[in-house]
Amino acid sequence: NTPGFERVLETSSLGSGVIVDAGRGLILTNNHVIKNAYEINVTLTDGRELSAEIVGRDEETDVAVLQVSAINLVEIPMMDSKKLRVGDFVVAIGNPFGLGQTVTSGIISALGRSGLGNSGGAPVNLRGELVGINTAIYGAGNQGNIGIGFAIPINMASGIMRQLIDHGEVQRGRLGAQGQDLTEQLAQAFAIDRNNGFIITQIEQGSPADKAGLVVGDVI
């Protein structure tokens, strides 16, 4: 508590990443793995330790891109994650709690919301292709990991990566319309001969939706 001095607590954290471009030394990981870091070191499976720089990161999708300078890197091939199906087998490779490389097997239980594993690691199919980037595990109360994990599909992660490389940030479009799912009850109320879609309930003045001519009550 000496006047004029500030006590700084330094901490370190661990996470996994996936080399997706060996030529440029690009690594995909989670944003929360490297958030607030002022020094990032990457340890490869062959024992090499490399200093990494942040190319870009996106908090909303929890994707970050790192870059290292090294030779003889090995990248993982990517699959088209649109081809994933419920019931497909996947293997999650990671480094939870700094234990070293771990491998966990599982299946895709749902599309659009789930995967397998721990932060930044690689869920791969049985052909060794990257299907996503692991982002979180689900723990109920004090039970810890109960075997349910979540991952970012590789199609989304690679699209975010391209924007981070090109622009340093993600440039998102804006519609300017709010609404809700068209339920069977709403379809009957509006005398619409369908029970799926999106019904617009609010339009922001001057927004792209407004300029395009969308109005409240339109069904998309």
N, C-alpha and C positions, 0 to 999 in steps of 0.2 A: 504493500500500500504506500510506497514511496511516492510523494508528490512529483508529477511530471513524467511518471512512468506508467505505461499501460500493460497489463498482463495479457498475453496472447496465448490461447490454448490451441496447440497444433494437433490435429488428428489426421488419421489416414483411413481410407476405406478401400474395399475391394469390390471388383465386379468383373464381368467377362465381356469380351468383344469378339467380333468375327471379321477376319480379313476377307474383304470382298473384291479388292483390286490390288493384286500383288505388284503390278508395275508402278502404280502411284502410291502404294503403301496405305491404302484407305481401309479404315476399320469402322464397322458399324457397332454401336453400343447404345445403351440407354442414356438419356439426358440426366436422369437422377443419379447415375453412376459417377458422372464427372462434374455435376453442378457444384459451383463454388470452389472448384479445384484450382490451385495456382501452379501445381506441378503434377504432371501425369506420366507415369512410367508403365510401360507395357512389357510383360514377361511372356515370351513365346514358349511353346512346348519344347523347343530344342534348348531352352535355358537362356537364350539371349535376352537381355534387358535393354529396352529402347526408350528414348524420350519421345513423347507424342505431343503434337500440337492439335488444338481444336480447329477443325475446318468450319464447323457450324453446328448449332444445336437447336432443337425445337421442343419447347416445353409442353405444348399441347398434345403432341403425339409421342412424347418421351423418346425421341430419336436424336442421336448425336453422331457426328462423323469425326473421327480422328485421323491423323496422318503421321506415319513414321517413315524414316529414311533408312532403308536396309535392302540388302540383296537376298536372293534365294528365299523370298517369301512365297507362301503357298496360299492361293485363294480358294474359297469354296464356291462351287457352282450353285446358281440359284435356279429354283423351279418356278413355274407359273403358279402362284398360290391360288389362283382361281380354280385350279384343277383339284384342290384339296377336297376330300369328302369325309363326312362323318364316318368314323371307323377306321380311317387310315392309321397305320402304325407310324410313330415318330420316335426319335431318340433325341434327348436333350443333353447337350454337352455343356458343362459349366464349371465353376470354381466356387461353390458356396462356402462361406466362412473361411476362405483361404485354405481349404483342405487339399488343394491340388485338383487335377482334372477329375471330374465325376461324369458318369454317364447314367442316364435314367431312361427307361423305356415307358411308353404309354401310347394312348390312342387319341385321335382328335374326337372330342366328345360333342363339340358344337362348332359351327362356323359363325363368324361375325363377332365372337366374343372370347374364345378360349384357345389355349395352346398348352404348353408344358414348360416348367422349369424355373430358373432363377435369373436374376437381372443380367441382361446383356448377352446371355449365352445363346447357343445355336440349337434350335430344334431342326433336325434333318430327317428326311424320309429314308426309306431303306435303300435308296440309290445313292445316298450321301449328298443329296441336294438340300440347300438351305431353304426352309419353308417359312421362316419368320425370325423375329428377334424376341427372345423371352424378356418379359418385363416385370412380372410379379408372380407371387404365389399367394394362395388364399389360405388364411388361417382363421379358424373359428374360435373366438375367445382366447383361452390360454392353451389351446390344443396344438398350436404351431402349424406346421405344414401338414395338411391332410390329403395331399396328393392332387390338388387342383391348381393348375397354373394358367397364366394368360400370356399371350404372345401377340406381337404386331406382325401381320402378314407381310411377307417379304415384298410383295408388289407395292404395298403402301410404303414400307421402309425404304425401298430403292427409289421410289418417286420423291420422297422427302429428301433423300440423300442427294439426288440430282439437283434439287433446288438449293440445298445448302451449299453445294459445290459451286453452282453458277452464281448465286446471289448472296450467299452467307446467311440467308434467312428464308423462311417459307412465305411465299406470296399467295395469299388466299383470296378467292373471289368472294363477292358479297351479293346476295340476292335482295335482301331488304323486305322479305315477306315472312310472316309468322302464320302458323296454322297448326293443324292436328290431323292425325290419321282419320281417314274416312271409314267410320264404322258402319255396320249394317243399319243401326238405328238412325244415324245421320243421313245415310243414303235414302232411307224411307222418308225422312223429314223433308229432304230436298228433292224428292221424287227423281232420284238418280238411279239408273238401271245398272248399278255395279256396287260392290261393297269393299273395294280396296282403292287406295290412292291417298292423296293429301289434299285437304280442303283449306283454302287460305282464309284466315280470320282477321288479318291485319296487314296493311301495306304501309311501309315507311315512305313518306312523301319525298319525291326526288330521287328515290333509290332506283337501281337497275330494274327491279320488278315493276315499279311505277312507270318508268319510261317505256318498258316493254308492253304495257297495257294490261297487266294483270290487275284484277280487282278482287275485293272481298267476296267470297262465295265461289270463286273459281276452283275447280277440282283438277289436280294434276295427277 
